[in-house]
Amino acid sequence: MDGGIPLINHPEVGILGMGRLVDRPHVAHGAVVARPSVTLSLSFDHRVADGAEASRFLSVLEDLVAEPGLLLADPV
């Protein structure tokens, strides 16, 4: 199993769990190729954060992991 369910401990409001980095099949330009992939699991207190906010956070994190150069980009 590559993922899990991270548990929140009081007084935390969220926690991010990461699985191991493994090669998985992906389709690229019509061909199946092996690419490194990691499973991310986010648990959070719904009284503090909305599910849409958590989804946006994971989406931005996914983009930054895929393209770390985005952290250096000029925010203009």
All heavy atoms as TSV, in Angstrom:
chain	resi	resn	atom	element	x	y	z
A	1	MET	N	N	0.842	-1.179	0.000
A	1	MET	CA	C	0.000	0.000	0.000
A	1	MET	C	C	0.881	1.235	0.000
A	1	MET	O	O	1.815	1.340	0.781
A	1	MET	CB	C	-0.891	-0.027	1.234
A	1	MET	CG	C	-1.823	1.118	1.309
A	1	MET	SD	S	-3.052	0.758	2.565
A	1	MET	CE	C	-3.622	2.373	2.875
A	2	ASP	N	N	0.585	2.166	-0.879
A	2	ASP	CA	C	1.414	3.359	-1.018
A	2	ASP	C	C	0.879	4.556	-0.261
A	2	ASP	O	O	1.563	5.547	-0.112
A	2	ASP	CB	C	1.533	3.749	-2.499
A	2	ASP	CG	C	2.295	2.720	-3.289
A	2	ASP	OD1	O	3.201	2.100	-2.723
A	2	ASP	OD2	O	1.971	2.532	-4.469
A	3	GLY	N	N	-0.343	4.501	0.173
A	3	GLY	CA	C	-0.939	5.643	0.855
A	3	GLY	C	C	-1.494	5.222	2.197
A	3	GLY	O	O	-1.342	4.099	2.640
A	4	GLY	N	N	-2.137	6.139	2.827
A	4	GLY	CA	C	-2.741	5.857	4.112
A	4	GLY	C	C	-3.709	6.964	4.455
A	4	GLY	O	O	-3.997	7.834	3.632
A	5	ILE	N	N	-4.193	6.944	5.658
A	5	ILE	CA	C	-5.095	7.985	6.132
A	5	ILE	C	C	-4.404	8.686	7.293
A	5	ILE	O	O	-4.324	8.134	8.395
A	5	ILE	CB	C	-6.446	7.388	6.582
A	5	ILE	CG1	C	-7.109	6.658	5.412
A	5	ILE	CG2	C	-7.350	8.489	7.121
A	5	ILE	CD1	C	-8.340	5.882	5.793
A	6	PRO	N	N	-3.880	9.886	7.041
A	6	PRO	CA	C	-3.233	10.610	8.137
A	6	PRO	C	C	-4.279	11.055	9.160
A	6	PRO	O	O	-5.361	11.511	8.800
A	6	PRO	CB	C	-2.570	11.805	7.450
A	6	PRO	CG	C	-3.197	11.921	6.113
A	6	PRO	CD	C	-3.800	10.592	5.775
A	7	LEU	N	N	-3.975	10.888	10.422
A	7	LEU	CA	C	-4.907	11.240	11.493
A	7	LEU	C	C	-4.494	12.559	12.134
A	7	LEU	O	O	-3.322	12.779	12.440
A	7	LEU	CB	C	-4.950	10.140	12.553
A	7	LEU	CG	C	-5.418	8.772	12.059
A	7	LEU	CD1	C	-5.331	7.755	13.183
A	7	LEU	CD2	C	-6.816	8.845	11.505
A	8	ILE	N	N	-5.484	13.399	12.364
A	8	ILE	CA	C	-5.246	14.698	12.977
A	8	ILE	C	C	-5.192	14.518	14.493
A	8	ILE	O	O	-6.047	13.878	15.084
A	8	ILE	CB	C	-6.384	15.678	12.619
A	8	ILE	CG1	C	-6.504	15.830	11.110
A	8	ILE	CG2	C	-6.151	17.022	13.273
A	8	ILE	CD1	C	-7.747	16.575	10.675
A	9	ASN	N	N	-4.179	15.104	15.108
A	9	ASN	CA	C	-4.056	15.103	16.566
A	9	ASN	C	C	-4.357	16.505	17.070
A	9	ASN	O	O	-3.891	17.493	16.509
A	9	ASN	CB	C	-2.640	14.719	16.997
A	9	ASN	CG	C	-2.273	13.326	16.544
A	9	ASN	OD1	O	-2.975	12.375	16.846
A	9	ASN	ND2	N	-1.192	13.199	15.802
A	10	HIS	N	N	-5.154	16.593	18.120
A	10	HIS	CA	C	-5.475	17.902	18.698
A	10	HIS	C	C	-4.188	18.581	19.138
A	10	HIS	O	O	-3.334	17.921	19.732
A	10	HIS	CB	C	-6.425	17.721	19.881
A	10	HIS	CG	C	-6.801	19.008	20.525
A	10	HIS	ND1	N	-7.707	19.865	19.954
A	10	HIS	CD2	C	-6.379	19.597	21.648
A	10	HIS	CE1	C	-7.831	20.934	20.732
A	10	HIS	NE2	N	-7.032	20.778	21.766
A	11	PRO	N	N	-3.910	19.810	18.849
A	11	PRO	CA	C	-4.757	20.864	18.295
A	11	PRO	C	C	-4.531	21.093	16.800
A	11	PRO	O	O	-4.837	22.166	16.288
A	11	PRO	CB	C	-4.321	22.083	19.101
A	11	PRO	CG	C	-2.838	21.878	19.258
A	11	PRO	CD	C	-2.684	20.373	19.434
A	12	GLU	N	N	-4.014	20.111	16.074
A	12	GLU	CA	C	-3.786	20.269	14.640
A	12	GLU	C	C	-5.114	20.452	13.909
A	12	GLU	O	O	-6.152	19.985	14.349
A	12	GLU	CB	C	-3.082	19.041	14.063
A	12	GLU	CG	C	-1.711	18.776	14.649
A	12	GLU	CD	C	-1.154	17.437	14.242
A	12	GLU	OE1	O	-1.903	16.598	13.690
A	12	GLU	OE2	O	0.039	17.212	14.489
A	13	VAL	N	N	-5.054	21.135	12.750
A	13	VAL	CA	C	-6.263	21.285	11.934
A	13	VAL	C	C	-6.121	20.567	10.599
A	13	VAL	O	O	-7.076	20.456	9.846
A	13	VAL	CB	C	-6.629	22.771	11.695
A	13	VAL	CG1	C	-7.008	23.430	13.002
A	13	VAL	CG2	C	-5.501	23.521	11.016
A	14	GLY	N	N	-4.921	20.081	10.289
A	14	GLY	CA	C	-4.727	19.348	9.047
A	14	GLY	C	C	-3.390	18.634	9.045
A	14	GLY	O	O	-2.475	18.986	9.787
A	15	ILE	N	N	-3.303	17.619	8.211
A	15	ILE	CA	C	-2.060	16.876	8.071
A	15	ILE	C	C	-1.999	16.286	6.666
A	15	ILE	O	O	-3.016	15.849	6.119
A	15	ILE	CB	C	-1.919	15.780	9.152
A	15	ILE	CG1	C	-0.542	15.116	9.086
A	15	ILE	CG2	C	-3.037	14.768	9.045
A	15	ILE	CD1	C	-0.250	14.239	10.287
A	16	LEU	N	N	-0.813	16.316	6.078
A	16	LEU	CA	C	-0.592	15.771	4.740
A	16	LEU	C	C	0.225	14.498	4.859
A	16	LEU	O	O	1.286	14.492	5.477
A	16	LEU	CB	C	0.159	16.791	3.871
A	16	LEU	CG	C	0.509	16.353	2.458
A	16	LEU	CD1	C	-0.758	16.227	1.615
A	16	LEU	CD2	C	1.476	17.336	1.825
A	17	GLY	N	N	-0.288	13.424	4.281
A	17	GLY	CA	C	0.438	12.165	4.253
A	17	GLY	C	C	0.969	11.907	2.854
A	17	GLY	O	O	0.324	12.247	1.868
A	18	MET	N	N	2.167	11.351	2.774
A	18	MET	CA	C	2.781	11.033	1.478
A	18	MET	C	C	3.129	9.560	1.435
A	18	MET	O	O	3.693	9.018	2.383
A	18	MET	CB	C	4.052	11.856	1.276
A	18	MET	CG	C	3.811	13.336	1.152
A	18	MET	SD	S	5.332	14.261	0.895
A	18	MET	CE	C	5.793	13.677	-0.714
A	19	GLY	N	N	2.783	8.931	0.310
A	19	GLY	CA	C	3.177	7.549	0.077
A	19	GLY	C	C	4.597	7.509	-0.468
A	19	GLY	O	O	5.287	8.528	-0.536
A	20	ARG	N	N	5.015	6.363	-0.903
A	20	ARG	CA	C	6.365	6.251	-1.462
A	20	ARG	C	C	6.347	6.576	-2.948
A	20	ARG	O	O	5.330	6.422	-3.630
A	20	ARG	CB	C	6.937	4.863	-1.206
A	20	ARG	CG	C	6.139	3.751	-1.806
A	20	ARG	CD	C	6.607	2.394	-1.281
A	20	ARG	NE	N	5.697	1.388	-1.762
A	20	ARG	CZ	C	5.986	0.517	-2.725
A	20	ARG	NH1	N	7.180	0.500	-3.252
A	20	ARG	NH2	N	5.088	-0.343	-3.119
A	21	LEU	N	N	7.466	7.019	-3.448
A	21	LEU	CA	C	7.630	7.349	-4.861
A	21	LEU	C	C	7.919	6.055	-5.621
A	21	LEU	O	O	8.900	5.366	-5.344
A	21	LEU	CB	C	8.784	8.334	-5.041
A	21	LEU	CG	C	9.002	8.905	-6.417
A	21	LEU	CD1	C	7.812	9.754	-6.839
A	21	LEU	CD2	C	10.263	9.745	-6.454
A	22	VAL	N	N	7.022	5.707	-6.548
A	22	VAL	CA	C	7.180	4.485	-7.336
A	22	VAL	C	C	6.846	4.777	-8.796
A	22	VAL	O	O	6.110	5.722	-9.103
A	22	VAL	CB	C	6.270	3.344	-6.825
A	22	VAL	CG1	C	6.667	2.897	-5.435
A	22	VAL	CG2	C	4.823	3.736	-6.843
A	23	ASP	N	N	7.400	3.981	-9.685
A	23	ASP	CA	C	7.059	4.100	-11.104
A	23	ASP	C	C	5.695	3.475	-11.341
A	23	ASP	O	O	5.429	2.354	-10.917
A	23	ASP	CB	C	8.104	3.398	-11.982
A	23	ASP	CG	C	9.392	4.187	-12.079
A	23	ASP	OD1	O	9.356	5.406	-11.856
A	23	ASP	OD2	O	10.431	3.582	-12.394
A	24	ARG	N	N	4.828	4.234	-12.018
A	24	ARG	CA	C	3.495	3.750	-12.373
A	24	ARG	C	C	3.262	4.021	-13.851
A	24	ARG	O	O	3.828	4.954	-14.418
A	24	ARG	CB	C	2.429	4.474	-11.546
A	24	ARG	CG	C	2.468	4.119	-10.079
A	24	ARG	CD	C	1.183	4.541	-9.388
A	24	ARG	NE	N	1.185	4.106	-7.998
A	24	ARG	CZ	C	1.510	4.882	-6.981
A	24	ARG	NH1	N	1.842	6.132	-7.183
A	24	ARG	NH2	N	1.486	4.403	-5.761
A	25	PRO	N	N	2.395	3.228	-14.486
A	25	PRO	CA	C	2.117	3.457	-15.901
A	25	PRO	C	C	1.286	4.722	-16.113
A	25	PRO	O	O	0.330	4.979	-15.380
A	25	PRO	CB	C	1.346	2.217	-16.327
A	25	PRO	CG	C	0.794	1.638	-15.076
A	25	PRO	CD	C	1.703	2.042	-13.959
A	26	HIS	N	N	1.684	5.526	-17.100
A	26	HIS	CA	C	0.964	6.729	-17.499
A	26	HIS	C	C	0.919	6.779	-19.018
A	26	HIS	O	O	1.826	6.272	-19.687
A	26	HIS	CB	C	1.664	7.995	-16.981
A	26	HIS	CG	C	1.574	8.161	-15.504
A	26	HIS	ND1	N	0.534	8.797	-14.891
A	26	HIS	CD2	C	2.395	7.752	-14.502
A	26	HIS	CE1	C	0.721	8.799	-13.583
A	26	HIS	NE2	N	1.845	8.156	-13.329
A	27	VAL	N	N	-0.103	7.399	-19.554
A	27	VAL	CA	C	-0.191	7.573	-21.005
A	27	VAL	C	C	0.399	8.931	-21.359
A	27	VAL	O	O	-0.031	9.964	-20.837
A	27	VAL	CB	C	-1.652	7.479	-21.499
A	27	VAL	CG1	C	-1.716	7.732	-22.996
A	27	VAL	CG2	C	-2.230	6.126	-21.156
A	28	ALA	N	N	1.402	8.926	-22.228
A	28	ALA	CA	C	2.044	10.156	-22.694
A	28	ALA	C	C	2.172	10.085	-24.203
A	28	ALA	O	O	2.847	9.199	-24.732
A	28	ALA	CB	C	3.412	10.336	-22.041
A	29	HIS	N	N	1.509	10.999	-24.894
A	29	HIS	CA	C	1.552	11.063	-26.356
A	29	HIS	C	C	1.108	9.740	-26.983
A	29	HIS	O	O	1.714	9.256	-27.940
A	29	HIS	CB	C	2.941	11.466	-26.846
A	29	HIS	CG	C	3.456	12.725	-26.225
A	29	HIS	ND1	N	2.922	13.960	-26.506
A	29	HIS	CD2	C	4.437	12.937	-25.319
A	29	HIS	CE1	C	3.558	14.879	-25.805
A	29	HIS	NE2	N	4.484	14.283	-25.077
A	30	GLY	N	N	0.088	9.125	-26.411
A	30	GLY	CA	C	-0.473	7.907	-26.965
A	30	GLY	C	C	0.272	6.634	-26.614
A	30	GLY	O	O	-0.107	5.552	-27.045
A	31	ALA	N	N	1.332	6.738	-25.815
A	31	ALA	CA	C	2.105	5.549	-25.426
A	31	ALA	C	C	2.068	5.408	-23.905
A	31	ALA	O	O	2.034	6.394	-23.184
A	31	ALA	CB	C	3.548	5.666	-25.896
A	32	VAL	N	N	2.080	4.167	-23.444
A	32	VAL	CA	C	2.129	3.914	-22.009
A	32	VAL	C	C	3.590	3.890	-21.584
A	32	VAL	O	O	4.391	3.122	-22.117
A	32	VAL	CB	C	1.436	2.579	-21.660
A	32	VAL	CG1	C	1.553	2.298	-20.174
A	32	VAL	CG2	C	-0.015	2.604	-22.091
A	33	VAL	N	N	3.924	4.772	-20.642
A	33	VAL	CA	C	5.300	4.870	-20.143
A	33	VAL	C	C	5.283	4.834	-18.622
A	33	VAL	O	O	4.287	5.163	-17.992
A	33	VAL	CB	C	5.980	6.172	-20.630
A	33	VAL	CG1	C	6.127	6.177	-22.141
A	33	VAL	CG2	C	5.208	7.397	-20.179
A	34	ALA	N	N	6.399	4.415	-18.053
A	34	ALA	CA	C	6.540	4.413	-16.595
A	34	ALA	C	C	7.010	5.795	-16.149
A	34	ALA	O	O	7.964	6.338	-16.700
A	34	ALA	CB	C	7.545	3.352	-16.160
A	35	ARG	N	N	6.300	6.361	-15.163
A	35	ARG	CA	C	6.678	7.665	-14.615
A	35	ARG	C	C	6.620	7.591	-13.099
A	35	ARG	O	O	5.769	6.901	-12.540
A	35	ARG	CB	C	5.722	8.750	-15.107
A	35	ARG	CG	C	5.880	9.055	-16.569
A	35	ARG	CD	C	4.954	10.145	-17.033
A	35	ARG	NE	N	5.053	11.332	-16.188
A	35	ARG	CZ	C	4.193	12.338	-16.238
A	35	ARG	NH1	N	3.169	12.298	-17.058
A	35	ARG	NH2	N	4.335	13.382	-15.454
A	36	PRO	N	N	7.529	8.319	-12.426
A	36	PRO	CA	C	7.463	8.324	-10.963
A	36	PRO	C	C	6.175	8.991	-10.489
A	36	PRO	O	O	5.747	9.999	-11.044
A	36	PRO	CB	C	8.700	9.116	-10.538
A	36	PRO	CG	C	9.233	9.758	-11.753
A	36	PRO	CD	C	8.633	9.099	-12.944
A	37	SER	N	N	5.562	8.405	-9.477
A	37	SER	CA	C	4.295	8.912	-8.971
A	37	SER	C	C	4.253	8.708	-7.457
A	37	SER	O	O	4.836	7.770	-6.928
A	37	SER	CB	C	3.148	8.151	-9.637
A	37	SER	OG	O	1.915	8.647	-9.238
A	38	VAL	N	N	3.564	9.611	-6.777
A	38	VAL	CA	C	3.434	9.525	-5.322
A	38	VAL	C	C	1.971	9.775	-4.954
A	38	VAL	O	O	1.292	10.555	-5.610
A	38	VAL	CB	C	4.370	10.523	-4.604
A	38	VAL	CG1	C	3.985	11.957	-4.890
A	38	VAL	CG2	C	4.419	10.268	-3.118
A	39	THR	N	N	1.496	9.087	-3.930
A	39	THR	CA	C	0.137	9.284	-3.442
A	39	THR	C	C	0.161	10.292	-2.304
A	39	THR	O	O	0.958	10.163	-1.367
A	39	THR	CB	C	-0.448	7.956	-2.932
A	39	THR	OG1	O	-0.464	7.013	-3.992
A	39	THR	CG2	C	-1.859	8.144	-2.404
A	40	LEU	N	N	-0.708	11.313	-2.392
A	40	LEU	CA	C	-0.847	12.311	-1.335
A	40	LEU	C	C	-2.219	12.150	-0.699
A	40	LEU	O	O	-3.215	11.974	-1.398
A	40	LEU	CB	C	-0.719	13.726	-1.899
A	40	LEU	CG	C	0.595	14.083	-2.585
A	40	LEU	CD1	C	0.510	15.478	-3.179
A	40	LEU	CD2	C	1.742	13.990	-1.595
A	41	SER	N	N	-2.266	12.205	0.620
A	41	SER	CA	C	-3.531	12.121	1.356
A	41	SER	C	C	-3.605	13.295	2.312
A	41	SER	O	O	-2.669	13.552	3.073
A	41	SER	CB	C	-3.603	10.828	2.165
A	41	SER	OG	O	-3.475	9.703	1.329
A	42	LEU	N	N	-4.713	14.019	2.265
A	42	LEU	CA	C	-4.884	15.186	3.121
A	42	LEU	C	C	-6.078	14.966	4.039
A	42	LEU	O	O	-7.177	14.654	3.575
A	42	LEU	CB	C	-5.112	16.435	2.268
A	42	LEU	CG	C	-5.329	17.748	3.009
A	42	LEU	CD1	C	-4.082	18.123	3.804
A	42	LEU	CD2	C	-5.697	18.856	2.036
A	43	SER	N	N	-5.844	15.099	5.324
A	43	SER	CA	C	-6.924	15.079	6.310
A	43	SER	C	C	-6.969	16.462	6.944
A	43	SER	O	O	-5.925	17.049	7.238
A	43	SER	CB	C	-6.665	14.040	7.403
A	43	SER	OG	O	-6.693	12.742	6.870
A	44	PHE	N	N	-8.174	16.986	7.140
A	44	PHE	CA	C	-8.282	18.315	7.726
A	44	PHE	C	C	-9.590	18.431	8.486
A	44	PHE	O	O	-10.530	17.670	8.278
A	44	PHE	CB	C	-8.168	19.405	6.655
A	44	PHE	CG	C	-9.260	19.352	5.616
A	44	PHE	CD1	C	-10.384	20.144	5.740
A	44	PHE	CD2	C	-9.165	18.491	4.532
A	44	PHE	CE1	C	-11.395	20.084	4.803
A	44	PHE	CE2	C	-10.167	18.431	3.589
A	44	PHE	CZ	C	-11.290	19.227	3.722
A	45	ASP	N	N	-9.638	19.399	9.375
A	45	ASP	CA	C	-10.826	19.658	10.185
A	45	ASP	C	C	-11.794	20.503	9.363
A	45	ASP	O	O	-11.496	21.646	9.023
A	45	ASP	CB	C	-10.408	20.387	11.456
A	45	ASP	CG	C	-11.534	20.548	12.453
A	45	ASP	OD1	O	-12.711	20.478	12.044
A	45	ASP	OD2	O	-11.227	20.764	13.641
A	46	HIS	N	N	-12.940	19.953	9.042
A	46	HIS	CA	C	-13.919	20.659	8.212
A	46	HIS	C	C	-14.526	21.864	8.921
A	46	HIS	O	O	-15.150	22.696	8.275
A	46	HIS	CB	C	-15.034	19.696	7.772
A	46	HIS	CG	C	-14.594	18.728	6.733
A	46	HIS	ND1	N	-14.708	18.982	5.398
A	46	HIS	CD2	C	-14.014	17.510	6.843
A	46	HIS	CE1	C	-14.231	17.949	4.712
A	46	HIS	NE2	N	-13.803	17.045	5.566
A	47	ARG	N	N	-14.323	21.964	10.207
A	47	ARG	CA	C	-14.801	23.152	10.919
A	47	ARG	C	C	-13.889	24.342	10.662
A	47	ARG	O	O	-14.263	25.483	10.851
A	47	ARG	CB	C	-14.871	22.888	12.423
A	47	ARG	CG	C	-15.898	21.808	12.792
A	47	ARG	CD	C	-15.800	21.443	14.236
A	47	ARG	NE	N	-14.472	20.854	14.499
A	47	ARG	CZ	C	-14.059	20.452	15.679
A	47	ARG	NH1	N	-14.851	20.577	16.735
A	47	ARG	NH2	N	-12.872	19.917	15.829
A	48	VAL	N	N	-12.661	24.087	10.218
A	48	VAL	CA	C	-11.671	25.143	9.993
A	48	VAL	C	C	-11.488	25.428	8.510
A	48	VAL	O	O	-11.347	26.583	8.101
A	48	VAL	CB	C	-10.313	24.750	10.631
A	48	VAL	CG1	C	-9.257	25.798	10.359
A	48	VAL	CG2	C	-10.484	24.514	12.123
A	49	ALA	N	N	-11.474	24.406	7.692
A	49	ALA	CA	C	-11.215	24.563	6.254
A	49	ALA	C	C	-12.330	23.918	5.445
A	49	ALA	O	O	-12.878	22.885	5.836
A	49	ALA	CB	C	-9.874	23.936	5.882
A	50	ASP	N	N	-12.645	24.530	4.338
A	50	ASP	CA	C	-13.646	24.028	3.410
A	50	ASP	C	C	-13.000	22.988	2.499
A	50	ASP	O	O	-11.806	23.070	2.191
A	50	ASP	CB	C	-14.177	25.205	2.589
A	50	ASP	CG	C	-15.318	24.813	1.690
A	50	ASP	OD1	O	-15.026	24.251	0.624
A	50	ASP	OD2	O	-16.473	25.066	2.047
A	51	GLY	N	N	-13.774	22.024	2.034
A	51	GLY	CA	C	-13.246	21.001	1.135
A	51	GLY	C	C	-12.694	21.580	-0.151
A	51	GLY	O	O	-11.712	21.075	-0.709
A	52	ALA	N	N	-13.283	22.676	-0.645
A	52	ALA	CA	C	-12.792	23.318	-1.867
A	52	ALA	C	C	-11.394	23.903	-1.641
A	52	ALA	O	O	-10.535	23.821	-2.518
A	52	ALA	CB	C	-13.753	24.411	-2.326
A	53	GLU	N	N	-11.159	24.477	-0.455
A	53	GLU	CA	C	-9.834	25.013	-0.136
A	53	GLU	C	C	-8.801	23.890	-0.095
A	53	GLU	O	O	-7.686	24.033	-0.605
A	53	GLU	CB	C	-9.849	25.713	1.216
A	53	GLU	CG	C	-10.652	26.982	1.267
A	53	GLU	CD	C	-10.667	27.548	2.669
A	53	GLU	OE1	O	-9.573	27.825	3.199
A	53	GLU	OE2	O	-11.765	27.699	3.217
A	54	ALA	N	N	-9.158	22.781	0.515
A	54	ALA	CA	C	-8.244	21.639	0.592
A	54	ALA	C	C	-7.940	21.094	-0.795
A	54	ALA	O	O	-6.802	20.749	-1.101
A	54	ALA	CB	C	-8.850	20.548	1.474
A	55	SER	N	N	-8.947	21.046	-1.652
A	55	SER	CA	C	-8.757	20.577	-3.023
A	55	SER	C	C	-7.814	21.508	-3.790
A	55	SER	O	O	-6.933	21.046	-4.515
A	55	SER	CB	C	-10.108	20.488	-3.725
A	55	SER	OG	O	-9.935	20.078	-5.061
A	56	ARG	N	N	-7.996	22.809	-3.626
A	56	ARG	CA	C	-7.103	23.777	-4.287
A	56	ARG	C	C	-5.675	23.617	-3.782
A	56	ARG	O	O	-4.720	23.677	-4.556
A	56	ARG	CB	C	-7.591	25.205	-4.070
A	56	ARG	CG	C	-8.719	25.610	-4.986
A	56	ARG	CD	C	-8.995	27.105	-4.929
A	56	ARG	NE	N	-9.496	27.523	-3.629
A	56	ARG	CZ	C	-10.769	27.501	-3.264
A	56	ARG	NH1	N	-11.691	27.063	-4.108
A	56	ARG	NH2	N	-11.136	27.902	-2.062
A	57	PHE	N	N	-5.515	23.409	-2.469
A	57	PHE	CA	C	-4.189	23.209	-1.899
A	57	PHE	C	C	-3.500	22.007	-2.539
A	57	PHE	O	O	-2.343	22.087	-2.956
A	57	PHE	CB	C	-4.285	23.013	-0.380
A	57	PHE	CG	C	-3.006	22.537	0.241
A	57	PHE	CD1	C	-1.954	23.408	0.444
A	57	PHE	CD2	C	-2.848	21.204	0.612
A	57	PHE	CE1	C	-0.762	22.962	1.013
A	57	PHE	CE2	C	-1.678	20.749	1.178
A	57	PHE	CZ	C	-0.627	21.639	1.378
A	58	LEU	N	N	-4.209	20.880	-2.635
A	58	LEU	CA	C	-3.621	19.683	-3.244
A	58	LEU	C	C	-3.305	19.908	-4.714
A	58	LEU	O	O	-2.291	19.420	-5.225
A	58	LEU	CB	C	-4.546	18.481	-3.076
A	58	LEU	CG	C	-4.517	17.801	-1.721
A	58	LEU	CD1	C	-5.521	16.657	-1.670
A	58	LEU	CD2	C	-3.130	17.296	-1.391
A	59	SER	N	N	-4.144	20.656	-5.413
A	59	SER	CA	C	-3.908	20.944	-6.824
A	59	SER	C	C	-2.646	21.781	-7.013
A	59	SER	O	O	-1.814	21.501	-7.882
A	59	SER	CB	C	-5.120	21.661	-7.414
A	59	SER	OG	O	-4.918	21.949	-8.766
A	60	VAL	N	N	-2.489	22.813	-6.190
A	60	VAL	CA	C	-1.284	23.652	-6.266
A	60	VAL	C	C	-0.053	22.838	-5.891
A	60	VAL	O	O	0.993	22.929	-6.541
A	60	VAL	CB	C	-1.425	24.893	-5.365
A	60	VAL	CG1	C	-0.103	25.622	-5.222
A	60	VAL	CG2	C	-2.493	25.834	-5.906
A	61	LEU	N	N	-0.168	22.021	-4.854
A	61	LEU	CA	C	0.953	21.175	-4.442
A	61	LEU	C	C	1.346	20.218	-5.560
A	61	LEU	O	O	2.533	20.024	-5.834
A	61	LEU	CB	C	0.596	20.401	-3.174
A	61	LEU	CG	C	1.696	19.528	-2.598
A	61	LEU	CD1	C	2.913	20.359	-2.215
A	61	LEU	CD2	C	1.173	18.752	-1.402
A	62	GLU	N	N	0.367	19.633	-6.225
A	62	GLU	CA	C	0.637	18.735	-7.352
A	62	GLU	C	C	1.411	19.470	-8.452
A	62	GLU	O	O	2.390	18.952	-8.994
A	62	GLU	CB	C	-0.667	18.198	-7.920
A	62	GLU	CG	C	-0.489	17.339	-9.154
A	62	GLU	CD	C	-1.811	16.967	-9.801
A	62	GLU	OE1	O	-2.853	17.545	-9.455
A	62	GLU	OE2	O	-1.783	16.092	-10.689
A	63	ASP	N	N	0.979	20.687	-8.775
A	63	ASP	CA	C	1.672	21.472	-9.805
A	63	ASP	C	C	3.108	21.773	-9.399
A	63	ASP	O	O	4.024	21.691	-10.222
A	63	ASP	CB	C	0.928	22.781	-10.067
A	63	ASP	CG	C	-0.429	22.578	-10.719
A	63	ASP	OD1	O	-0.670	21.485	-11.276
A	63	ASP	OD2	O	-1.251	23.519	-10.662
A	64	LEU	N	N	3.328	22.116	-8.133
A	64	LEU	CA	C	4.668	22.453	-7.663
A	64	LEU	C	C	5.588	21.234	-7.614
A	64	LEU	O	O	6.777	21.341	-7.894
A	64	LEU	CB	C	4.604	23.119	-6.292
A	64	LEU	CG	C	3.944	24.492	-6.260
A	64	LEU	CD1	C	3.792	24.980	-4.828
A	64	LEU	CD2	C	4.715	25.495	-7.096
A	65	VAL	N	N	5.037	20.076	-7.279
A	65	VAL	CA	C	5.850	18.856	-7.261
A	65	VAL	C	C	6.226	18.467	-8.686
A	65	VAL	O	O	7.353	18.055	-8.961
A	65	VAL	CB	C	5.106	17.705	-6.544
A	65	VAL	CG1	C	5.804	16.384	-6.766
A	65	VAL	CG2	C	4.989	18.014	-5.064
A	66	ALA	N	N	5.279	18.630	-9.618
A	66	ALA	CA	C	5.539	18.269	-11.023
A	66	ALA	C	C	6.499	19.245	-11.684
A	66	ALA	O	O	7.309	18.851	-12.529
A	66	ALA	CB	C	4.229	18.226	-11.802
A	67	GLU	N	N	6.422	20.533	-11.319
A	67	GLU	CA	C	7.279	21.570	-11.907
A	67	GLU	C	C	7.864	22.444	-10.795
A	67	GLU	O	O	7.361	23.551	-10.546
A	67	GLU	CB	C	6.446	22.453	-12.861
A	67	GLU	CG	C	5.945	21.738	-14.082
A	67	GLU	CD	C	7.057	21.389	-15.067
A	67	GLU	OE1	O	8.092	22.088	-15.057
A	67	GLU	OE2	O	6.885	20.431	-15.807
A	68	PRO	N	N	8.927	21.996	-10.122
A	68	PRO	CA	C	9.477	22.777	-9.014
A	68	PRO	C	C	9.952	24.172	-9.417
A	68	PRO	O	O	10.008	25.065	-8.592
A	68	PRO	CB	C	10.655	21.938	-8.525
A	68	PRO	CG	C	10.530	20.617	-9.163
A	68	PRO	CD	C	9.633	20.747	-10.335
A	69	GLY	N	N	10.244	24.362	-10.687
A	69	GLY	CA	C	10.655	25.680	-11.175
A	69	GLY	C	C	9.591	26.739	-10.973
A	69	GLY	O	O	9.889	27.936	-10.976
A	70	LEU	N	N	8.321	26.323	-10.800
A	70	LEU	CA	C	7.257	27.288	-10.554
A	70	LEU	C	C	7.487	28.071	-9.270
A	70	LEU	O	O	7.012	29.201	-9.133
A	70	LEU	CB	C	5.895	26.577	-10.493
A	70	LEU	CG	C	5.392	25.946	-11.780
A	70	LEU	CD1	C	4.117	25.140	-11.523
A	70	LEU	CD2	C	5.129	27.017	-12.827
A	71	LEU	N	N	8.214	27.492	-8.327
A	71	LEU	CA	C	8.529	28.203	-7.094
A	71	LEU	C	C	9.457	29.381	-7.352
A	71	LEU	O	O	9.473	30.337	-6.567
A	71	LEU	CB	C	9.183	27.257	-6.080
A	71	LEU	CG	C	8.260	26.195	-5.488
A	71	LEU	CD1	C	9.083	25.160	-4.732
A	71	LEU	CD2	C	7.249	26.834	-4.566
A	72	LEU	N	N	10.203	29.319	-8.437
A	72	LEU	CA	C	11.150	30.393	-8.760
A	72	LEU	C	C	10.577	31.393	-9.747
A	72	LEU	O	O	11.210	32.404	-10.028
A	72	LEU	CB	C	12.442	29.786	-9.343
A	72	LEU	CG	C	13.137	28.752	-8.463
A	72	LEU	CD1	C	14.305	28.130	-9.226
A	72	LEU	CD2	C	13.606	29.382	-7.173
A	73	ALA	N	N	9.398	31.116	-10.273
A	73	ALA	CA	C	8.811	31.961	-11.306
A	73	ALA	C	C	8.478	33.348	-10.742
A	73	ALA	O	O	8.111	33.491	-9.575
A	73	ALA	CB	C	7.548	31.323	-11.872
A	74	ASP	N	N	8.598	34.337	-11.592
A	74	ASP	CA	C	8.257	35.708	-11.230
A	74	ASP	C	C	6.737	35.827	-11.174
A	74	ASP	O	O	6.049	35.537	-12.155
A	74	ASP	CB	C	8.823	36.664	-12.278
A	74	ASP	CG	C	8.702	38.112	-11.876
A	74	ASP	OD1	O	8.313	38.383	-10.725
A	74	ASP	OD2	O	9.004	38.984	-12.707
A	75	PRO	N	N	6.169	36.240	-10.034
A	75	PRO	CA	C	4.708	36.256	-9.899
A	75	PRO	C	C	4.005	37.404	-10.612
A	75	PRO	O	O	2.879	37.732	-10.294
A	75	PRO	CB	C	4.525	36.374	-8.376
A	75	PRO	CG	C	5.721	37.089	-7.903
A	75	PRO	CD	C	6.845	36.637	-8.819
A	76	VAL	N	N	4.631	38.014	-11.579
A	76	VAL	CA	C	4.035	39.161	-12.280
A	76	VAL	C	C	2.845	38.773	-13.072
A	76	VAL	O	O	2.556	37.840	-13.621
A	76	VAL	CB	C	5.082	39.831	-13.193
A	76	VAL	CG1	C	4.435	40.936	-14.007
A	76	VAL	CG2	C	6.224	40.351	-12.369
